[in-house]
Amino acid sequence: MLSGCDNPAVAEGFDRTWDGAFAWLWRRRGAVVVGLGLLYALGFNGRWRITPDSALYVSLGRSLVAGEGMLDGRGQANPSPAGLPWLLGWVGGPGPAAQGVMLACALAVLGLTFLVMRRVGGGGRRGAPFALAVTGGVAVSSLFYEQTLNLLTELPFAVGLMLLLLGHEGRRDRGWAAGLRAWGLIGLGFAVMAAFRSVAAVVAAAYVFSELWEAARNPSRRRWAWAVVVAGAGAGLLVWWLSPAVRDDLRLFVWHLRAIDVGRAAHNLWLLLTEHLVEVTLGLDTDAATGCVVSGGLIVGGFMLLWVRRFWGVLWLANLLQWVVFLPEGRYCLPLLPVLVVGLLRLVGMATQRLAASHRDRVQLGVLGVLLVGNLIGVGDAIREQRVGGGEQGFYTVYRDGKYTAVVPAARQVQAMELPADAVVGCPEGVVPDVLSALTQRRVVREGSPDVFNIDVWLESKDGGWRVRK
């Protein structure tokens, strides 16, 4: 059912260049699993790492639980997918339970990554060492680690993408039962992705395009390609009808594409090369020159995925185009981390395959050591923030350089006033309304709004901080 680049020869190529490293890691699999478990346990303390996006999801979740629909902290309708707001509302907002949900998503991503990569690596016992190497590479990524502590959509979305990739691998199996299981996983993956992020439409478009590409190269696959196109078109129409977020984002993307600003696109590309992609790879900030070299390696490794699984490479290129045209951000790479680890392994393996075995091992271990150390430094920094002394106030003094140090206690003052549920909090410029709304569990009106005269309490600046005034 799959053809062309989707064949077992890929596993043989990895075996030739990484056989020793994979075998060494597999022999120590027990220590690897225990070590990763301890690493993630160190970061778990239930403290909320506030961001404007996570605050928006918390506000939307509170509104959903109250039966008011998708209303943000200012009481305005929001078209975001309801998956994460619903989850946060169901577990009672930010706290240990919400962080537990993120950890469960991370565990699901890692487990599915192992299953997918075991098949890519040759299946069964043969593919297990390769699968462990890729899964471990994802687990020690500082980007992946940090997102388990945040309340954002990337991790749940990644669960859906990995279900899709597992279903895509299942299309290699013969028989109607295997086909039904494979397409069921693909459909489930798309449903999970659509529930959390509108960029599921980009994944769907990449999947259809990769099928058409395969059909153009192999006429015997045209029947399958048309089936995927028809199914994709039907699913696309359904998502378009059900999801305002997809409609809004697609209109915005098309607008950007039509009125493309070369300067803006160049700026986005520069940010990708010098900031976002290098952080995804190394877990650290670097100078611009180093960033371009490292990011260029990640881009090339992602491009080489076309020779591992056609769909993986097309998806990577589609996302690069989207980030350059629309908006770059390092965390957007998180769902693609498992395939990007494969791309980097392939890149380093091919670059060193002509070296003598002893020299090749040293070079490979050196490259992996740099990547591992850089990411573990990032992981250690996240753990330091989570474990800082002084309780919650001490945590917010360190977190994001104290950005929320004054807002959190002011919000606690509002909660201590025992205001009615429909009370309105006013805030000046300099405070994100959704952040204050999520912390106070009240609707927030910004200074200059027509509703400013209906507020019950007012947050005002004093001595570099904030105080509450009735």
N, C-alpha and C positions, 0 to 999 in steps of 0.2 A: 504493500500500500504506500510505502515511501520509496523514493528513488534518489538518483543523482548523488548529491553530497551526503545524504542521510544513509550512511552505510557503516558497517563494522570496521572498515579500514581506519576510521578515525581513532578507534581505541588502540589499534596497532601502532599508530604514529605516536600517541602519548606513551605507550609502553616502551618504545625505543628510546625516547628522550628523558623519561622521568621514572623509569622502572625502579631504580634504586631508591629514590626519594619516597615514592609511593609505598614500596615494601617496608622501608624503615618506619614510616608513619603508621602503617597498618599493624605492625608488630607491637606498637605502643598505643593501640586504640583505646585501651582501658584508661590509661593515664590521660590521654587527650580528652576523653569524655568527662572524666572527673575534674580535670583542670578547668575546662570550659564551664562546667556546672558551678564550681566555686567562684569563677570570675563573674558570672552573672548574678550569683547570690550576693556578692559584695555590693552591687549597685542597687539592689532592691531595698527601698525603704518607704515607698509610698508617697514620697514628696513630689509635688506637682511642678514640673519644669514649664512654667508659663510661657506661652508665645501668643501673639495675636491670633494665629490660626487655631491653636488649641482652645483658646478662650472662646472663639466663635463657636466651635463645636460643642463646648460645654453649655453655652447659652442656648444653642439650638436644641440640645438634648433636654435641657430643663423645660423649654417651651413644648417640646413633643410630649414629655411626661405629663405636663399640665393640660394637654389636650388642645393647645393653641396653634398647633402646626409648626412650621419651620420659621420661627421669628428670632431674629438676632437680639443682641443686648439692648438695642435701641427700639425694639418692637417692630422692626421692618422685616418684610418677607425676604427670605434668602433662598436662592435656587440650588444650594449645594446638595450633593447626594446625601441621603438620610442615613447611610450605614453607620458611620462613626457617631454622629449625634444620638442615634437611637441606642447604640451600645453604651455610650456614656450616660445617657439618661437612665437606662436600665440598671446600671451598676451604682447609680446614685452620684454621678459626677466624679471629679478628680479625687484620687485617693488610692489606697492600696489595692482595692478591687479593680480600678481602672488600669493601674500599672500591671496587675496580674493578667488582664486581658491582653495587654501589649506583649507580655512575656509569653503568653500562650500562642499568640500569633507568631512570635519569633521562633518558638519551638516547632510550630507547624511548618514554617518556611524552611527551617533546617532539616526537618524530617523529610519533607517533599523534595528538597534539594538532593538529599542522599539517594532517594528512590530514582529520581530523574537521572542523576549522574551515574548511578550504578548501571543503568541501561545503556547510557552513552558509552560508558567504559567497557562494555562487553557483556554485561549481565551477570547476575549471581556473584559467586566468589571472585570471579575474574575482575569484575568491575568495581568491587567494593573498595579496594585501596584508592583508586582514582576518585570515587565518590566521597570517601572520607577526606581526601586532600582538598577537594573543592568545598565541601561543607565546612571544614575547619577554616578555610580561607575566608568564607563568608562570616563565620562566627567571630573571628578575631578582628574583623573590620571595625574601626572606631565609628564609622557612619552607622553600621548595623547596630552596634552596641548602644550608641546614643539614642537611636530611635526606639529602642525598647523602653527607654525612660521617658519618652515624649508621648503626648496624646495626639498623634497625627495619623494621616490616612495611609502613608506609604507602606507600613508593615501589613495591615489587613489587605491592602491591594496586592502586595507581593504574594500573599497566600493564594489569591485567585490566579495570579500569573503562573505560579508553580503548579497549580492544579491543571491549568491549560497545557503547560509543557509536559506534564506527566501523561495527559491524554494524547498529546501529539506523539510521544514515544510509543504509546499503546497502539497507534495506527500501524505499527510495524507487524503486529500480531495477526495471525490468520484466524478466520472463523467469525460467525455473526455475533457470538457472545462477546468476543474480544473487541470487535468493532463497536458494539453497543456501549461497552464499558468505556472505550476510548472517547467516543463522541459525547458520552454523558459527562466525563471529566472535563472535556473542552467546554461544553455548555455550562457546567457548574462554575468553571473558572471564569468565564465571561460574566456570569451573573454576579459572582462575588466582586469582581473588579468594578462592574458598573454600579454596585451598591456603595462603593467608597470613593471612586474618582471618575470624573468624566473622561479622563484620558484613556479609559477603556476603549473609546472609539478609535484611538490611534492604534492600539493593539489589534483591534478587529481589522482595520484597514491594512496593517502590515501583514496579517495572516492571509487575507484575501490576495494581496499583491504577491506574496511568496508562492501561493498556490498557482496563480496565473503564470508566474515566472517558470515554475516547474513544468507546467503544462506546455509552455512554449518550447521548452527544451526536450520534452518527452511527450509525444502525441498520445501515448497510451494512458496518460494521466488526465486527459482533457475531461473525461466524464467526472472524475473526482473534483477537478477544478471548477467545473460548472456547478456541481453540487454545493461546494463551499461558497461560491459566489452567490448562488440563490439563497442559501441559508444565511450568509452574511448580510445580504440585502434585507432579508426579512427581519433579522435581529436588529439591524441598524434602524430600520423604520420603527420597530417596537421601542427601542431605546430613545429614539428621537421623540416619539410620542409621550413616553413616560418620564423622561428626564429633562427638566428645564436647564439643568447644569450643562448637559451635553449640547443642547441647542445654543445656549449663551456662549459657551467656550468655542464651539465650531464657528459661530458667526464672528467672534472676536478674532479667531485664528485666520479665517478667510479675509477679514478686513486687513489684518496685518500683512497677509501675503499679497493682497492686491496693492496696498499702499506701502509696500516694503520700503523701509528707510535703511539705505545702505550703511549709514553711520551707526544707526541703532543695532543693526545686525552685526557689524564689525565690533561694536562695543560688547555685545553679548558673547561673540566668539572669543574676544579677548578675556572676558571674565571666565568663560569656560576653561580656557587654556591655562590661565595664570592663578585661578582661585579654586573653582568648583571641582574640576576633574582631578587636579593634583591632590586635593583633600580627600577625594574618594579613594585614590590609589594609595597615597602615603599616610593619610590620616593627619597630616600636618600642613601648615602654611610654608611656602618656600618663596624664594625670589622668582621674578618673572621668567628668567632664562631657564632655571631648573624646572619651573612649573610647565613651561612649554614642552620641554623634552619629555617629562613624565606623562603629561596629558596626551602628547602625541603618541606615546607608546600605548596608552589605554585606547585611543581612537583606532590605531592600527590593529591592536589585538581584537577590538570589537569588530572591525571590518573583516578580520580573518575568520570570524564566526560563520561567515557565509560558506566556508568549506567544512564546517562542523555540522551545523544545521541551518539550512537556508533561512528559515523563519527567524532564527536568533539574530543573524546578521542584518536582515531587513528591518527588524524591530529596533535594533541599535541605531541604524542609520536614520530611521524615521524619527526617533526621539532626538537625535542630534539636530536634525532639521527643525524640529519643533522648538527646541531650546534656543537655537540661534535666531529664529524668526520671532519667537514669542517671549520666553522668559527663562533664563538659566538659573538653576539652583542645585547645589550638590545633592540634597536629599532626594531629588527626583530620580537619581540613579539607583536608589536602594532596591527597588523591585528587580532591577537588571543585574544586581551584584553576582548572583550565581553564574550567569553566562559570561559576565565580564571577567570573573576569576578564570574561567575556562579559556577565554581569549588571551589573557595574560600568560597563562601556562603554555599555551600554544606558541605565542610570540617568543617567549624566552627559550622554549624548547627548540624551536626552529633556528633561532639565532645561535644556539650553542651546539647543534647536532653534529657539526663537522669537527668539533674539538675532540681531542683524546678523552677517553672516559674519565680519567682522574681530573683533568683540567675542567671538563664539562661539569662535573659534580661540584667543584669548588665555585665556579662562576654561578651556577644555579643556586647553590646555597647562599652565596653572597647576595644575590638579587633578592631571594626570598627573605633573607635576614634583614635587609634594609626595609622591605615592606612590612615585615612582622614587627620590628622595633618601632617604626614610625606609628603604626596603628595601635600598638600596645601603649605608647606614650599618650595617644588620644584617649584610649580606654581608661588609663590611669587617671587622667585629668577629670574625666566624667565621674569616676569613683570618688576622687577627692572632693568634688563638689557635693556629691550625695552624702558623704560621710563627715563633712565639716562639723566641728563642734558648735555649741550654742543653739541646738535645736533648730526649729523652723526659721527663726529670725537669723540665726547664723548661716543657714543654708542660703537664704535669699540675699544675704550680704555678699556672698561669694558668687552666686549664680548670676551669670550675665553681668558681671562687674557691678553688682548691687543695683541693677536697673529697677528692680521691683521692691527694693528694701522699704521705701516709704509708702508705696501703694498698698502693700499687704496689711500692715497694721491699721492704716486708715480704713480699709475695707472691713477689718475686724470691728472697728468702732461702729461702723454703720450697722453691722449685724447685731452688735450688743444693744443697740437702741430699741430692738424689738418693734421695728416698724411694720405696718401691715404689708401683706404680700404684694399689693399693687402700688406700694410707695415708689417714688421716682427719685433717683439720685442725679444731681447735676455735676458736671465736671468741666474744667477749662481745657484749653489746648495743652498738649503735652501728656495727656492720659488717653490711652486707647479705650474707647467706650466698651468694647466687648470684654477687655481684661477686667475693667472695674465691675461690669455687670456679672461676669462669672464669679468674681470674688465676693461680691455683696449679695448675689442672688436677687438682684433688683433691676428694673429697667433703668437705663441711663440716658440722660439728655445732655447733649453737648452745648457748651456756651455758644449763643447765637442762634440756637434752634427756636422755631416758633413755640415749642412747648416749654421753653425755659421758665415760664412763670408758673408752671404746674409742679415744680420740684418740691420735695419734702425736706431733703437735706442737700447740702452743697459741699463739694470737695474743693478746697482752696489751698494755694501755695503758702507755705510759711517756713522760713529759715531753711530753705533748700529741700524741704519735705512737703508733706501734705497734712492738712488737718480737716476735720469734719465740722461744719457749721450748719445749724438749723435755720 
